Every structure is written in structure tokens, then in C-alpha cells.
């Protein structure tokens, strides 16, 4: 408890060394063990979505769309002009728009543990993630 916490790069390097597929397998195996022991049942889950900003400057995309004579900058045009071909425009309400991805997190309501996480383009409806 008295030792200094490792630098954050230690975790990044460890995660990169394992790879996302192996980490996903570890997560799934752990979830399955929790279900077998009755600590998680996934009968009722809660899904929440939050936005993750894409690495993009829409000014550059807008300028490129104008250069290519597109009239609107929308989800049909953006993949043609954006550096990030998978991000999309998403919205919350009627006035908040982002060029982003969504992170959908599913939580087992019995245990409060996260049982699934998915990333989607921002135009995917929250319940579909």
C-alpha cells in the first residue's frame, strides 16, 4: 500500500502486449466463471451509451467536401472526405451533434458488473449497440 503506483504507460504497454482479442477472451472467460458461480445472471441488463470523440477536425472535412462540390456534410458524405472513415455524426436531442463513436456498456443489474462493451459509429441507435 505504501508503494508508488506504476506509471500509466505500464498498463498501456501491458494491454498492447496482450492484444485486444486476448483481453476480450479473458473478459469473456471471467464473465462465464461469474455466471457459473451465480454471481452474475444477465437476466436483466442495463445498456448505456456514451460518445467518444473521433480524431478529426470537421473544418478539414468541410473544406474537402466543398472542394469536391458536395452540398452537405452528413453521414453519406463524411466517409468520402474524412480521415476517419468509420466515425459518424451522432446526436443527442435536437441540438447536440458530434462526429464520434459510441461506447455501449451493458451492466448486469443483479451484480452491478459490466458484462459487455461494444463500440459503434455514432449513428447506431443506443439499443442496437
N, CA, C and O atoms as CSV, one atom per row, in Angstrom:
chain,resi,resn,atom,element,x,y,z
A,1,UNK,N,N,0.818,-1.197,0.000
A,1,UNK,CA,C,0.000,0.000,0.000
A,1,UNK,C,C,0.861,1.260,0.000
A,1,UNK,O,O,0.423,2.308,-0.475
A,2,UNK,N,N,2.045,1.169,0.513
A,2,UNK,CA,C,2.900,2.349,0.586
A,2,UNK,C,C,3.712,2.563,-0.684
A,2,UNK,O,O,4.328,3.614,-0.861
A,3,UNK,N,N,3.714,1.561,-1.575
A,3,UNK,CA,C,4.483,1.695,-2.806
A,3,UNK,C,C,3.806,2.638,-3.779
A,3,UNK,O,O,2.583,2.776,-3.793
A,4,UNK,N,N,4.616,3.273,-4.579
A,4,UNK,CA,C,4.118,4.215,-5.577
A,4,UNK,C,C,3.380,3.452,-6.686
A,4,UNK,O,O,3.804,2.367,-7.084
A,5,UNK,N,N,2.290,4.015,-7.174
A,5,UNK,CA,C,1.526,3.426,-8.270
A,5,UNK,C,C,2.361,3.454,-9.545
A,5,UNK,O,O,3.017,4.455,-9.830
A,6,UNK,N,N,2.345,2.366,-10.317
A,6,UNK,CA,C,3.118,2.368,-11.572
A,6,UNK,C,C,2.635,3.469,-12.519
A,6,UNK,O,O,1.477,3.885,-12.473
A,7,UNK,N,N,3.530,3.922,-13.358
A,7,UNK,CA,C,3.195,4.915,-14.366
A,7,UNK,C,C,2.130,4.335,-15.305
A,7,UNK,O,O,2.115,3.130,-15.556
A,8,UNK,N,N,1.244,5.187,-15.820
A,8,UNK,CA,C,0.157,4.709,-16.673
A,8,UNK,C,C,0.661,3.977,-17.911
A,8,UNK,O,O,-0.050,3.133,-18.455
A,9,UNK,N,N,1.858,4.282,-18.359
A,9,UNK,CA,C,2.383,3.621,-19.560
A,9,UNK,C,C,2.608,2.126,-19.331
A,9,UNK,O,O,2.606,1.352,-20.288
A,10,UNK,N,N,2.800,1.714,-18.089
A,10,UNK,CA,C,2.961,0.287,-17.789
A,10,UNK,C,C,1.694,-0.456,-18.205
A,10,UNK,O,O,1.772,-1.534,-18.796
A,11,UNK,N,N,0.535,0.111,-17.902
A,11,UNK,CA,C,-0.738,-0.525,-18.257
A,11,UNK,C,C,-0.936,-0.525,-19.770
A,11,UNK,O,O,-1.401,-1.513,-20.338
A,12,UNK,N,N,-0.586,0.577,-20.419
A,12,UNK,CA,C,-0.707,0.660,-21.886
A,12,UNK,C,C,0.169,-0.383,-22.557
A,12,UNK,O,O,-0.274,-1.074,-23.475
A,13,UNK,N,N,1.395,-0.496,-22.108
A,13,UNK,CA,C,2.325,-1.469,-22.698
A,13,UNK,C,C,1.831,-2.900,-22.468
A,13,UNK,O,O,1.914,-3.739,-23.365
A,14,UNK,N,N,1.322,-3.172,-21.274
A,14,UNK,CA,C,0.795,-4.498,-20.951
A,14,UNK,C,C,-0.396,-4.821,-21.843
A,14,UNK,O,O,-0.478,-5.914,-22.403
A,15,UNK,N,N,-1.323,-3.868,-21.977
A,15,UNK,CA,C,-2.504,-4.058,-22.818
A,15,UNK,C,C,-2.095,-4.281,-24.272
A,15,UNK,O,O,-2.644,-5.157,-24.940
A,16,UNK,N,N,-1.148,-3.505,-24.761
A,16,UNK,CA,C,-0.689,-3.654,-26.143
A,16,UNK,C,C,-0.001,-4.994,-26.366
A,16,UNK,O,O,-0.139,-5.599,-27.429
A,17,UNK,N,N,0.731,-5.452,-25.371
A,17,UNK,CA,C,1.430,-6.734,-25.488
A,17,UNK,C,C,0.435,-7.892,-25.548
A,17,UNK,O,O,0.631,-8.838,-26.310
A,18,UNK,N,N,-0.629,-7.822,-24.748
A,18,UNK,CA,C,-1.637,-8.886,-24.758
A,18,UNK,C,C,-2.473,-8.854,-26.037
A,18,UNK,O,O,-2.774,-9.902,-26.607
A,19,UNK,N,N,-2.841,-7.676,-26.480
A,19,UNK,CA,C,-3.695,-7.533,-27.665
A,19,UNK,C,C,-5.163,-7.536,-27.292
A,19,UNK,O,O,-5.553,-8.119,-26.281
A,20,UNK,N,N,-5.968,-6.890,-28.102
A,20,UNK,CA,C,-7.391,-6.733,-27.785
A,20,UNK,C,C,-8.158,-8.050,-27.845
A,20,UNK,O,O,-9.082,-8.252,-27.057
A,21,UNK,N,N,-7.799,-8.949,-28.759
A,21,UNK,CA,C,-8.521,-10.221,-28.857
A,21,UNK,C,C,-8.295,-11.078,-27.608
A,21,UNK,O,O,-9.231,-11.697,-27.103
A,22,UNK,N,N,-7.068,-11.114,-27.116
A,22,UNK,CA,C,-6.782,-11.909,-25.925
A,22,UNK,C,C,-7.444,-11.285,-24.692
A,22,UNK,O,O,-7.975,-12.004,-23.846
A,23,UNK,N,N,-7.417,-9.954,-24.588
A,23,UNK,CA,C,-8.100,-9.286,-23.467
A,23,UNK,C,C,-9.602,-9.554,-23.504
A,23,UNK,O,O,-10.224,-9.753,-22.461
A,24,UNK,N,N,-10.182,-9.561,-24.699
A,24,UNK,CA,C,-11.606,-9.854,-24.850
A,24,UNK,C,C,-11.914,-11.277,-24.394
A,24,UNK,O,O,-12.934,-11.524,-23.752
A,25,UNK,N,N,-11.028,-12.204,-24.728
A,25,UNK,CA,C,-11.210,-13.600,-24.299
A,25,UNK,C,C,-11.118,-13.718,-22.778
A,25,UNK,O,O,-11.914,-14.425,-22.159
A,26,UNK,N,N,-10.157,-13.034,-22.181
A,26,UNK,CA,C,-10.039,-13.041,-20.716
A,26,UNK,C,C,-11.320,-12.513,-20.085
A,26,UNK,O,O,-11.834,-13.096,-19.130
A,27,UNK,N,N,-11.831,-11.414,-20.620
A,27,UNK,CA,C,-13.050,-10.810,-20.100
A,27,UNK,C,C,-14.227,-11.786,-20.213
A,27,UNK,O,O,-14.991,-11.949,-19.262
A,28,UNK,N,N,-14.373,-12.432,-21.371
A,28,UNK,CA,C,-15.475,-13.376,-21.583
A,28,UNK,C,C,-15.352,-14.583,-20.651
A,28,UNK,O,O,-16.348,-15.042,-20.091
A,29,UNK,N,N,-14.136,-15.094,-20.487
A,29,UNK,CA,C,-13.923,-16.230,-19.580
A,29,UNK,C,C,-14.267,-15.861,-18.142
A,29,UNK,O,O,-14.891,-16.648,-17.430
A,30,UNK,N,N,-13.865,-14.678,-17.719
A,30,UNK,CA,C,-14.181,-14.213,-16.361
A,30,UNK,C,C,-15.686,-14.081,-16.177
A,30,UNK,O,O,-16.235,-14.499,-15.158
A,31,UNK,N,N,-16.351,-13.494,-17.176
A,31,UNK,CA,C,-17.815,-13.340,-17.108
A,31,UNK,C,C,-18.482,-14.707,-17.009
A,31,UNK,O,O,-19.411,-14.886,-16.222
A,32,UNK,N,N,-18.017,-15.679,-17.804
A,32,UNK,CA,C,-18.598,-17.022,-17.771
A,32,UNK,C,C,-18.402,-17.685,-16.406
A,32,UNK,O,O,-19.306,-18.364,-15.919
A,33,UNK,N,N,-17.245,-17.499,-15.789
A,33,UNK,CA,C,-16.988,-18.050,-14.457
A,33,UNK,C,C,-17.911,-17.416,-13.414
A,33,UNK,O,O,-18.412,-18.103,-12.525
A,34,UNK,N,N,-18.131,-16.115,-13.525
A,34,UNK,CA,C,-19.041,-15.432,-12.594
A,34,UNK,C,C,-20.465,-15.958,-12.746
A,34,UNK,O,O,-21.185,-16.104,-11.758
A,35,UNK,N,N,-20.870,-16.243,-13.986
A,35,UNK,CA,C,-22.210,-16.792,-14.218
A,35,UNK,C,C,-22.341,-18.190,-13.629
A,35,UNK,O,O,-23.360,-18.509,-13.017
A,36,UNK,N,N,-21.317,-19.030,-13.805
A,36,UNK,CA,C,-21.338,-20.393,-13.267
A,36,UNK,C,C,-21.447,-20.363,-11.746
A,36,UNK,O,O,-22.126,-21.206,-11.160
A,37,UNK,N,N,-20.788,-19.406,-11.104
A,37,UNK,CA,C,-20.810,-19.311,-9.648
A,37,UNK,C,C,-22.046,-18.573,-9.125
A,37,UNK,O,O,-22.196,-18.406,-7.915
A,38,UNK,N,N,-22.921,-18.135,-10.014
A,38,UNK,CA,C,-24.149,-17.467,-9.611
A,38,UNK,C,C,-23.964,-16.020,-9.189
A,38,UNK,O,O,-24.855,-15.433,-8.576
A,39,UNK,N,N,-22.811,-15.440,-9.513
A,39,UNK,CA,C,-22.556,-14.053,-9.131
A,39,UNK,C,C,-23.039,-13.056,-10.190
A,39,UNK,O,O,-23.105,-11.852,-9.942
A,40,UNK,N,N,-23.371,-13.577,-11.361
A,40,UNK,CA,C,-23.907,-12.753,-12.444
A,40,UNK,C,C,-24.879,-13.634,-13.214
A,40,UNK,O,O,-24.556,-14.775,-13.543
A,41,UNK,N,N,-26.081,-13.106,-13.506
A,41,UNK,CA,C,-27.021,-13.959,-14.230
A,41,UNK,C,C,-27.506,-13.363,-15.546
A,41,UNK,O,O,-28.081,-14.086,-16.359
A,42,UNK,N,N,-27.301,-12.112,-15.777
A,42,UNK,CA,C,-27.671,-11.430,-17.011
A,42,UNK,C,C,-29.134,-11.610,-17.382
A,42,UNK,O,O,-29.479,-11.591,-18.564
A,43,UNK,N,N,-30.006,-11.785,-16.381
A,43,UNK,CA,C,-31.442,-11.853,-16.644
A,43,UNK,C,C,-31.945,-10.461,-17.012
A,43,UNK,O,O,-32.765,-10.303,-17.917
A,44,UNK,N,N,-31.449,-9.465,-16.306
A,44,UNK,CA,C,-31.837,-8.088,-16.588
A,44,UNK,C,C,-30.573,-7.250,-16.686
A,44,UNK,O,O,-29.799,-7.163,-15.733
A,45,UNK,N,N,-30.370,-6.633,-17.844
A,45,UNK,CA,C,-29.191,-5.797,-18.028
A,45,UNK,C,C,-29.607,-4.384,-18.397
A,45,UNK,O,O,-30.697,-4.159,-18.923
A,46,UNK,N,N,-28.738,-3.451,-18.118
A,46,UNK,CA,C,-28.937,-2.047,-18.431
A,46,UNK,C,C,-27.853,-1.646,-19.417
A,46,UNK,O,O,-26.673,-1.894,-19.171
A,47,UNK,N,N,-28.236,-1.028,-20.531
A,47,UNK,CA,C,-27.260,-0.597,-21.531
A,47,UNK,C,C,-27.227,0.921,-21.563
A,47,UNK,O,O,-28.262,1.581,-21.657
A,48,UNK,N,N,-26.024,1.457,-21.484
A,48,UNK,CA,C,-25.833,2.901,-21.554
A,48,UNK,C,C,-24.832,3.186,-22.664
A,48,UNK,O,O,-23.866,2.446,-22.849
A,49,UNK,N,N,-25.071,4.259,-23.393
A,49,UNK,CA,C,-24.148,4.641,-24.462
A,49,UNK,C,C,-23.573,6.014,-24.159
A,49,UNK,O,O,-24.290,6.918,-23.731
A,50,UNK,N,N,-22.291,6.159,-24.381
A,50,UNK,CA,C,-21.654,7.462,-24.234
A,50,UNK,C,C,-20.813,7.710,-25.474
A,50,UNK,O,O,-20.361,6.765,-26.121
A,51,UNK,N,N,-20.604,8.971,-25.805
A,51,UNK,CA,C,-19.877,9.268,-27.039
A,51,UNK,C,C,-18.381,9.383,-26.789
A,51,UNK,O,O,-17.932,9.797,-25.720
A,52,UNK,N,N,-17.635,9.006,-27.803
A,52,UNK,CA,C,-16.182,9.108,-27.802
A,52,UNK,C,C,-15.800,9.920,-29.029
A,52,UNK,O,O,-16.059,9.503,-30.158
A,53,UNK,N,N,-15.193,11.062,-28.818
A,53,UNK,CA,C,-14.861,11.962,-29.910
A,53,UNK,C,C,-13.862,11.301,-30.864
A,53,UNK,O,O,-12.874,10.711,-30.427
A,54,UNK,N,N,-14.125,11.405,-32.158
A,54,UNK,CA,C,-13.209,10.881,-33.174
A,54,UNK,C,C,-12.063,11.864,-33.365
A,54,UNK,O,O,-12.205,13.063,-33.128
A,55,UNK,N,N,-10.930,11.334,-33.797
A,55,UNK,CA,C,-9.787,12.209,-34.086
A,55,UNK,C,C,-10.013,12.841,-35.443
A,55,UNK,O,O,-9.590,12.309,-36.469
A,56,UNK,N,N,-10.672,13.962,-35.440
A,56,UNK,CA,C,-10.982,14.633,-36.696
A,56,UNK,C,C,-11.226,16.103,-36.432
A,56,UNK,O,O,-11.682,16.500,-35.360
A,57,UNK,N,N,-10.916,16.881,-37.415
A,57,UNK,CA,C,-11.251,18.290,-37.399
A,57,UNK,C,C,-12.255,18.484,-38.517
A,57,UNK,O,O,-11.885,18.426,-39.690
A,58,UNK,N,N,-13.500,18.709,-38.188
A,58,UNK,CA,C,-14.510,18.806,-39.232
A,58,UNK,C,C,-14.291,19.989,-40.162
A,58,UNK,O,O,-14.921,20.072,-41.216
A,59,UNK,N,N,-13.412,20.897,-39.789
A,59,UNK,CA,C,-13.099,22.004,-40.696
A,59,UNK,C,C,-12.420,21.471,-41.945
A,59,UNK,O,O,-12.737,21.899,-43.056
A,60,UNK,N,N,-11.483,20.537,-41.772
A,60,UNK,CA,C,-10.795,19.947,-42.921
A,60,UNK,C,C,-11.775,19.145,-43.780
A,60,UNK,O,O,-11.740,19.220,-45.008
A,61,UNK,N,N,-12.644,18.380,-43.124
A,61,UNK,CA,C,-13.637,17.597,-43.842
A,61,UNK,C,C,-14.600,18.509,-44.597
A,61,UNK,O,O,-14.963,18.226,-45.739
A,62,UNK,N,N,-15.006,19.592,-43.964
A,62,UNK,CA,C,-15.897,20.556,-44.611
A,62,UNK,C,C,-15.232,21.150,-45.847
A,62,UNK,O,O,-15.844,21.235,-46.911
A,63,UNK,N,N,-13.973,21.560,-45.699
A,63,UNK,CA,C,-13.241,22.145,-46.832
A,63,UNK,C,C,-13.100,21.148,-47.976
A,63,UNK,O,O,-13.235,21.516,-49.142
A,64,UNK,N,N,-12.828,19.884,-47.644
A,64,UNK,CA,C,-12.701,18.851,-48.671
A,64,UNK,C,C,-14.047,18.599,-49.358
A,64,UNK,O,O,-14.097,18.397,-50.572
A,65,UNK,N,N,-15.141,18.610,-48.580
A,65,UNK,CA,C,-16.477,18.422,-49.158
A,65,UNK,C,C,-16.818,19.564,-50.114
A,65,UNK,O,O,-17.393,19.333,-51.178
A,66,UNK,N,N,-16.468,20.790,-49.741
A,66,UNK,CA,C,-16.689,21.943,-50.620
A,66,UNK,C,C,-15.858,21.796,-51.890
A,66,UNK,O,O,-16.340,22.045,-52.996
A,67,UNK,N,N,-14.623,21.394,-51.718
A,67,UNK,CA,C,-13.704,21.212,-52.859
A,67,UNK,C,C,-14.248,20.172,-53.844
A,67,UNK,O,O,-14.099,20.316,-55.058
A,68,UNK,N,N,-14.888,19.114,-53.300
A,68,UNK,CA,C,-15.442,18.058,-54.151
A,68,UNK,C,C,-16.892,18.335,-54.569
A,68,UNK,O,O,-17.553,17.468,-55.140
A,69,UNK,N,N,-17.381,19.549,-54.281
A,69,UNK,CA,C,-18.720,20.024,-54.685
A,69,UNK,C,C,-19.883,19.292,-54.017
A,69,UNK,O,O,-20.957,19.166,-54.604
A,70,UNK,N,N,-19.672,18.811,-52.790
A,70,UNK,CA,C,-20.794,18.261,-52.032
A,70,UNK,C,C,-21.545,19.413,-51.387
A,70,UNK,O,O,-20.936,20.375,-50.918
A,71,UNK,N,N,-22.876,19.314,-51.363
A,71,UNK,CA,C,-23.678,20.400,-50.803
A,71,UNK,C,C,-23.830,20.300,-49.295
A,71,UNK,O,O,-23.990,21.318,-48.622
A,72,UNK,N,N,-23.782,19.081,-48.752
A,72,UNK,CA,C,-23.981,18.875,-47.318
A,72,UNK,C,C,-22.850,18.022,-46.755
A,72,UNK,O,O,-22.255,17.207,-47.460
A,73,UNK,N,N,-22.568,18.226,-45.481
A,73,UNK,CA,C,-21.609,17.395,-44.759
A,73,UNK,C,C,-22.423,16.509,-43.825
A,73,UNK,O,O,-22.799,16.929,-42.731
A,74,UNK,N,N,-22.693,15.278,-44.265
A,74,UNK,CA,C,-23.532,14.372,-43.478
A,74,UNK,C,C,-22.914,12.978,-43.478
A,74,UNK,O,O,-21.793,12.796,-43.953
A,75,UNK,N,N,-23.638,11.992,-42.946
A,75,UNK,CA,C,-23.102,10.638,-42.831
A,75,UNK,C,C,-22.911,9.940,-44.178
A,75,UNK,O,O,-22.220,8.924,-44.249
A,76,UNK,N,N,-23.508,10.464,-45.240
A,76,UNK,CA,C,-23.267,9.912,-46.566
A,76,UNK,C,C,-21.982,10.472,-47.167
A,76,UNK,O,O,-21.266,9.763,-47.874
A,77,UNK,N,N,-21.692,11.731,-46.891
A,77,UNK,CA,C,-20.533,12.412,-47.466
A,77,UNK,C,C,-19.271,12.203,-46.629
A,77,UNK,O,O,-18.185,12.040,-47.187
A,78,UNK,N,N,-19.396,12.206,-45.311
A,78,UNK,CA,C,-18.221,12.144,-44.436
A,78,UNK,C,C,-17.268,10.987,-44.722
A,78,UNK,O,O,-16.056,11.206,-44.721
A,79,UNK,N,N,-17.747,9.769,-44.964
A,79,UNK,CA,C,-16.792,8.687,-45.253
A,79,UNK,C,C,-15.959,8.939,-46.516
A,79,UNK,O,O,-14.882,8.364,-46.674
A,80,UNK,N,N,-16.449,9.780,-47.395
A,80,UNK,CA,C,-15.730,10.081,-48.632
A,80,UNK,C,C,-14.652,11.136,-48.433
A,80,UNK,O,O,-13.698,11.198,-49.207
A,81,UNK,N,N,-14.794,11.977,-47.393
A,81,UNK,CA,C,-13.860,13.088,-47.212
A,81,UNK,C,C,-13.097,13.067,-45.895
A,81,UNK,O,O,-12.108,13.784,-45.749
A,82,UNK,N,N,-13.534,12.261,-44.935
A,82,UNK,CA,C,-12.918,12.263,-43.602
A,82,UNK,C,C,-11.709,11.335,-43.546
A,82,UNK,O,O,-11.637,10.347,-44.276
A,83,UNK,N,N,-10.773,11.662,-42.680
A,83,UNK,CA,C,-9.637,10.769,-42.422
A,83,UNK,C,C,-10.101,9.513,-41.704
A,83,UNK,O,O,-9.612,8.417,-41.979
A,84,UNK,N,N,-11.036,9.673,-40.790
A,84,UNK,CA,C,-11.584,8.549,-40.036
A,84,UNK,C,C,-12.836,8.072,-40.764
A,84,UNK,O,O,-13.906,8.663,-40.614
A,85,UNK,N,N,-12.710,7.022,-41.542
A,85,UNK,CA,C,-13.788,6.557,-42.418
A,85,UNK,C,C,-14.929,5.867,-41.682
A,85,UNK,O,O,-16.001,5.690,-42.259
A,86,UNK,N,N,-14.730,5.470,-40.416
A,86,UNK,CA,C,-15.759,4.724,-39.703
A,86,UNK,C,C,-16.577,5.578,-38.735
A,86,UNK,O,O,-17.681,5.185,-38.360
A,87,UNK,N,N,-16.064,6.730,-38.325
A,87,UNK,CA,C,-16.819,7.599,-37.412
A,87,UNK,C,C,-18.014,8.189,-38.150
A,87,UNK,O,O,-17.986,8.342,-39.371
A,88,UNK,N,N,-19.054,8.515,-37.411
A,88,UNK,CA,C,-20.259,9.098,-37.998
A,88,UNK,C,C,-20.767,10.232,-37.112
A,88,UNK,O,O,-20.355,10.382,-35.962
A,89,UNK,N,N,-21.653,11.007,-37.670
A,89,UNK,CA,C,-22.302,12.070,-36.913
A,89,UNK,C,C,-23.409,11.441,-36.085
A,89,UNK,O,O,-24.252,10.711,-36.606
A,90,UNK,N,N,-23.399,11.728,-34.805
A,90,UNK,CA,C,-24.451,11.275,-33.910
A,90,UNK,C,C,-25.043,12.478,-33.219
A,90,UNK,O,O,-24.460,13.563,-33.245
A,91,UNK,N,N,-26.188,12.300,-32.602
A,91,UNK,CA,C,-26.800,13.444,-31.921
A,91,UNK,C,C,-27.457,12.985,-30.626
A,91,UNK,O,O,-27.788,11.815,-30.439
A,92,UNK,N,N,-27.626,13.948,-29.755
A,92,UNK,CA,C,-28.359,13.740,-28.519
A,92,UNK,C,C,-29.355,14.884,-28.448
A,92,UNK,O,O,-28.968,16.051,-28.378
A,93,UNK,N,N,-30.616,14.554,-28.466
A,93,UNK,CA,C,-31.625,15.599,-28.528
A,93,UNK,C,C,-31.675,16.180,-29.931
A,93,UNK,O,O,-31.352,15.502,-30.906
A,94,UNK,N,N,-32.075,17.421,-30.025
A,94,UNK,CA,C,-32.218,18.047,-31.342
A,94,UNK,C,C,-31.086,19.003,-31.683
A,94,UNK,O,O,-30.952,19.421,-32.833
A,95,UNK,N,N,-30.265,19.354,-30.690
A,95,UNK,CA,C,-29.272,20.395,-30.927
A,95,UNK,C,C,-27.824,20.004,-30.662
A,95,UNK,O,O,-26.925,20.808,-30.911
A,96,UNK,N,N,-27.570,18.802,-30.168
A,96,UNK,CA,C,-26.201,18.394,-29.855
A,96,UNK,C,C,-25.739,17.348,-30.857
A,96,UNK,O,O,-26.250,16.229,-30.877
A,97,UNK,N,N,-24.766,17.718,-31.693
A,97,UNK,CA,C,-24.236,16.829,-32.717
A,97,UNK,C,C,-22.739,16.647,-32.510
A,97,UNK,O,O,-22.030,17.587,-32.149
A,98,UNK,N,N,-22.263,15.408,-32.748
A,98,UNK,CA,C,-20.845,15.100,-32.632
A,98,UNK,C,C,-20.432,14.206,-33.784
A,98,UNK,O,O,-21.245,13.441,-34.302
A,99,UNK,N,N,-19.176,14.299,-34.187
A,99,UNK,CA,C,-18.574,13.363,-35.135
A,99,UNK,C,C,-17.809,12.385,-34.262
A,99,UNK,O,O,-16.680,12.653,-33.850
A,100,UNK,N,N,-18.435,11.246,-33.986
A,100,UNK,CA,C,-17.936,10.393,-32.906
A,100,UNK,C,C,-18.197,8.906,-33.137
A,100,UNK,O,O,-18.738,8.479,-34.156
A,101,UNK,N,N,-17.784,8.160,-32.142
A,101,UNK,CA,C,-18.161,6.762,-31.955
A,101,UNK,C,C,-19.002,6.702,-30.684
A,101,UNK,O,O,-19.019,7.648,-29.897
A,102,UNK,N,N,-19.694,5.589,-30.492
A,102,UNK,CA,C,-20.416,5.363,-29.244
A,102,UNK,C,C,-19.837,4.137,-28.558
A,102,UNK,O,O,-19.488,3.142,-29.193
A,103,UNK,N,N,-19.749,4.242,-27.250
A,103,UNK,CA,C,-19.352,3.098,-26.428
A,103,UNK,C,C,-20.616,2.643,-25.713
A,103,UNK,O,O,-21.176,3.387,-24.908
A,104,UNK,N,N,-21.068,1.427,-26.001
A,104,UNK,CA,C,-22.258,0.860,-25.371
A,104,UNK,C,C,-21.789,-0.069,-24.257
A,104,UNK,O,O,-21.040,-1.014,-24.505
A,105,UNK,N,N,-22.224,0.196,-23.045
A,105,UNK,CA,C,-21.824,-0.612,-21.900
A,105,UNK,C,C,-23.057,-1.295,-21.324
A,105,UNK,O,O,-24.035,-0.633,-20.977
A,106,UNK,N,N,-23.008,-2.616,-21.225
A,106,UNK,CA,C,-24.102,-3.395,-20.666
A,106,UNK,C,C,-23.707,-3.829,-19.251
A,106,UNK,O,O,-22.618,-4.358,-19.030
A,107,UNK,N,N,-24.615,-3.593,-18.299
A,107,UNK,CA,C,-24.342,-3.903,-16.898
A,107,UNK,C,C,-25.392,-4.882,-16.376
A,107,UNK,O,O,-26.592,-4.680,-16.564
A,108,UNK,N,N,-24.929,-5.940,-15.722
A,108,UNK,CA,C,-25.822,-6.891,-15.071
A,108,UNK,C,C,-26.419,-6.207,-13.844
A,108,UNK,O,O,-25.684,-5.793,-12.948
A,109,UNK,N,N,-27.725,-6.086,-13.797
A,109,UNK,CA,C,-28.366,-5.335,-12.715
A,109,UNK,C,C,-28.333,-6.073,-11.374
A,109,UNK,O,O,-28.448,-5.433,-10.328
A,110,UNK,N,N,-28.181,-7.389,-11.375
A,110,UNK,CA,C,-28.095,-8.134,-10.118
A,110,UNK,C,C,-26.786,-7.836,-9.408
A,110,UNK,O,O,-26.770,-7.540,-8.213
A,111,UNK,N,N,-25.687,-7.913,-10.150
A,111,UNK,CA,C,-24.372,-7.772,-9.532
A,111,UNK,C,C,-23.772,-6.378,-9.683
A,111,UNK,O,O,-22.897,-5.987,-8.909
A,112,UNK,N,N,-24.246,-5.628,-10.685
A,112,UNK,CA,C,-23.654,-4.318,-10.962
A,112,UNK,C,C,-22.369,-4.407,-11.766
A,112,UNK,O,O,-21.660,-3.412,-11.919
A,113,UNK,N,N,-22.064,-5.595,-12.281
A,113,UNK,CA,C,-20.839,-5.803,-13.041
A,113,UNK,C,C,-21.077,-5.590,-14.538
A,113,UNK,O,O,-22.139,-5.917,-15.067
A,114,UNK,N,N,-20.081,-5.047,-15.193
A,114,UNK,CA,C,-20.144,-4.874,-16.643
A,114,UNK,C,C,-20.038,-6.245,-17.288
A,114,UNK,O,O,-19.131,-7.016,-16.973
A,115,UNK,N,N,-20.968,-6.552,-18.195
A,115,UNK,CA,C,-20.918,-7.852,-18.855
A,115,UNK,C,C,-20.618,-7.762,-20.347
A,115,UNK,O,O,-20.359,-8.781,-20.987
A,116,UNK,N,N,-20.650,-6.546,-20.911
A,116,UNK,CA,C,-20.353,-6.408,-22.327
A,116,UNK,C,C,-20.081,-4.943,-22.653
A,116,UNK,O,O,-20.705,-4.042,-22.092
A,117,UNK,N,N,-19.144,-4.725,-23.564
A,117,UNK,CA,C,-18.849,-3.378,-24.059
A,117,UNK,C,C,-18.703,-3.480,-25.567
A,117,UNK,O,O,-18.030,-4.380,-26.071
A,118,UNK,N,N,-19.329,-2.563,-26.286
A,118,UNK,CA,C,-19.227,-2.556,-27.748
A,118,UNK,C,C,-19.000,-1.130,-28.233
A,118,UNK,O,O,-19.492,-0.171,-27.638
A,119,UNK,N,N,-18.255,-1.006,-29.312
A,119,UNK,CA,C,-18.011,0.284,-29.949
A,119,UNK,C,C,-18.727,0.283,-31.293
A,119,UNK,O,O,-18.653,-0.687,-32.047
A,120,UNK,N,N,-19.423,1.386,-31.586
A,120,UNK,CA,C,-20.114,1.517,-32.865
A,120,UNK,C,C,-19.943,2.950,-33.379
A,120,UNK,O,O,-19.578,3.847,-32.619
A,121,UNK,N,N,-20.209,3.160,-34.670
A,121,UNK,CA,C,-20.283,4.540,-35.152
A,121,UNK,C,C,-21.417,5.258,-34.423
A,121,UNK,O,O,-22.342,4.608,-33.935
A,122,UNK,N,N,-21.360,6.566,-34.344
A,122,UNK,CA,C,-22.313,7.341,-33.537
A,122,UNK,C,C,-23.736,7.309,-34.042
A,122,UNK,O,O,-24.657,7.607,-33.281
A,123,UNK,N,N,-23.954,6.957,-35.301
A,123,UNK,CA,C,-25.319,6.967,-35.808
A,123,UNK,C,C,-26.087,5.674,-35.501
A,123,UNK,O,O,-27.248,5.545,-35.888
A,124,UNK,N,N,-25.460,4.725,-34.819
A,124,UNK,CA,C,-26.148,3.499,-34.405
A,124,UNK,C,C,-27.003,3.823,-33.183
A,124,UNK,O,O,-26.531,4.447,-32.233
A,125,UNK,N,N,-28.260,3.393,-33.216
A,125,UNK,CA,C,-29.187,3.626,-32.106
A,125,UNK,C,C,-28.664,2.916,-30.859
A,125,UNK,O,O,-28.148,1.801,-30.944
A,126,UNK,N,N,-28.799,3.568,-29.695
A,126,UNK,CA,C,-28.257,3.023,-28.442
A,126,UNK,C,C,-28.664,1.577,-28.196
A,126,UNK,O,O,-27.828,0.773,-27.784
A,127,UNK,N,N,-29.905,1.230,-28.433
A,127,UNK,CA,C,-30.387,-0.124,-28.139
A,127,UNK,C,C,-29.838,-1.166,-29.112
A,127,UNK,O,O,-29.939,-2.362,-28.840
A,128,UNK,N,N,-29.261,-0.746,-30.232
A,128,UNK,CA,C,-28.723,-1.677,-31.225
A,128,UNK,C,C,-27.257,-1.988,-31.013
A,128,UNK,O,O,-26.736,-2.919,-31.628
A,129,UNK,N,N,-26.562,-1.224,-30.144
A,129,UNK,CA,C,-25.124,-1.418,-29.926
A,129,UNK,C,C,-24.843,-2.676,-29.224
A,129,UNK,O,O,-23.682,-2.991,-28.963
